[in-house]
Amino acid sequence: MGKDILRSELLQSLNTLSNDEIQSLSFSLTNQIIKFIKMHPELIEQIGAGYLPLKAEIAPVYQVLLHAVPLTIAYPISKDSGMGFAIPDGMPRGGIWLQPPFIEVTPDWLFIPGVGFGLDGRRLGRGKGFYDRYLKNSEMMKIGIAWSGQLNEVLPVESHDCHMDFIITENFCWDVKQQVKF
């Protein structure tokens, strides 16, 4: 199955989720992220990056997350024809891109949304390539964020597609290199 067909099918399954289901999945996901951060306390001292969720997109509930663990979180900004990251002055505002005022930073690790993920770290994005271009030749930790319904055994990728180090769903955390669920 090609990328465009699979992307369309996965987006259709996401769009069938109600707002209540998305909210419930996001709270469960946030609990898994808190567990993950507590197992990787070095992340607390570093700058992380999140994202501003689109409609029908599972995402951390940042207020709950930041209340549980003291993280510094940056969010995507539009930069030239690509993206960068910045820490907001106050609560993050914006659609896909963070609105000013903010301070631009380079994060040490990222929460990365996707349309689909493979347990081998493959990621199917929305097709614009922003994360792939930003992460080209990057060694920063990449943490895929997904609903378990977005996991697929067969996921078409290309050489430029970035791979995740970890995948976190509402049910579990997955170490891609070790192929271990925790």
N, C-alpha and C positions, 0 to 999 in steps of 0.2 A: 504494500500500500504506500502511495506517495505521501510526501509531507503535507501537501495542501489538503488532500482528502482526510488524512488523519487529524490534522489541525481543525478542520471543519467539524468532524465528528466529535472531537473532544470539547470544542467550544459549544457545540449544541448540547452536550451533556451538562456542561457547567451552567448554561443558560436555563436549564430546566429546574435548577435548584431555586427554592424560594428564598426570600430575604431572611426568614427565620432559620432555614437550614444553613445558609451561608454564615450567619451570625453564630450559630451553635458550633459549626465546624471551625470557625475562626477562634472561638474561645478554647475549644479542645486543642487546636493547633498551638495556641499560646501556651497552654500547660506543657505541651511536649517541648516547646522552645525553652521554657524555664528549666525543665529537666536537663535539656542539652547544655544550656549555659552553665548550670551548676556542675555538670560533668567536665566542662571546659572553662574553668574560672579565669584562665588567662585572657579570655575574650573581654572580660569586664574592664581590663586595663587598656584595651585597644579601642580604636574607632570602628564601629560597625556601620553597615548601610542597610536600610530597609527600602521599602517602596510604598508608594501611594496606590492603594488597590483600585482597579477598574471595577465596573459593575460586574457582578457574578465572578468575583475573584476572591479566593480564600487568602487571608492575610493575617499577620499577627495583630492582636488587639494591643496596640502600643501602650496605652495608658496602663493596662494590667501588667504587661511585660515590664515596663519601666518602674512600676511600683514594686515588683517582686525582685528585680535585679537592677543595680545601678549601671546602666549602659549609656554610652554615647552613641547616638544613632544619627547618621546622615541620610539624606533622601536624594533621589535623582533630580538633577537640574538639566535643562537644555543648554548645551554648550557647543557652539559652532554648529556642525551638522551631526554631532553625536551627543554624548551625555557625560556629565560629571556628577559629583556628589557634594552636598553642602549640609551643614547643620543649621536648622532654622533658629531664628531669634523668636522664641515662643513656640506655640503649638504649630506643627506643620500644616500648611495650607496649600491647596492646589489640586489639580486633576492628576495627570500623569507626572507633571513636573512641579517641583517645589516652587512656591512663589516667594519673592523677596519679602522681607530682608533675611539674609542668610550669610554664612561664612563658608566659602568653598574649602573642602578638605579632600584628602586621599584616604579612603577607608582601608582598614587592614583585612576586613572580611565583609561578605555580603550575604544578605537574604535575597534570593533571586526567584521571582515568580516565573511561571511557565505554563504552557497549555498542557504539556505532557512530560513525564519523566520516565526513564528506564532505571532499574535498580543497578545498572552498570554505570550510572552517572550521566547518561545521555539526557539532553534537554531539548524539547521542542518549544520554541518561543512563539510569539505572535507573527513572526515573519519580517520584522523591521530590522533585526540585527544589531540593535543598540547594545545589548549585553555582550554579544559575541565580539563586536568591535572594541568595546571598552576593556574587555578581559583578554584580548589577544596578547599573548606572551606574558600574562600576569601570573604570579605565584600566590596571590591572595586566596584565602579560604573562601570557597563557593558553597553556599548552603541553599539547596533548592527547597522551595516552600510549595506544598501541594496538598490537595485533597487526595485520599487514597484512590478515588475513582479516576485520578489523572495518571496513575501508574500503568505502564504498558510493558510487556515483554519485548515486543517488536517495535522499535522506534527508529525511523529513518533519520540519519544524520549525515552531515557533510563535514569535510575536513576543517572548516572554519568554525563549526559549532563548539561552544564551550561545554566542558563536562563538570559536573558537580563533585565535590568531595563528600558531602553529606546531603541527605534528603530528609526533610521533616514533614510528616503528615499529622493529621489529627489523632492517629492511632499509635505511631511509633517514630523513632529516629532511626535512620539507616546510615551506616558507615559504608560508603561505596568501596573503599580500598579493602577493608576487612570483610566485606559482604556479611555484616553482622547487624541484626536488629537489636535495639535497646530502648 
